[in-house]
Amino acid sequence: MKYLRQSGIILFVSFLGEMLHRFIPFPVPASVYGLLLMLMALYTGILKLHQVRETAAFLIEIMPVMFIPAAVGLLDAWSALRPIWLPVSVITVLTTIAVMAVTGQVTQLMIRRGKKKNGIYGTNPQQTEREK
């Protein structure tokens, strides 16, 4: 029952993202609206992490499987992609590297901030209690 409730919450937030996409005339995908709504709900405390944690973890685990239909769609569109496959491949590789680099830097920044906030950053675990 817990997984059904968590799935319902995630689907409801996705539905709200779809509604925002329909009513706001910006070229932003509905999934991005849904992700922003989920982020705001978690950040403000409207939604608690424990209310969606297990189902979200499951969805992240099966995420690679979700790309199979998109890959098959690309195979179906090969006739349209054939003339531009080289630029598309180069752009894909470069943007993947850029996303990985930025994600790594942001993750390191967030870890450092978390350590500073908790007072852990800069302490030597081998210090004696008297030195602290």
Disulfide bonds with the S-S distance in Angstrom:
none
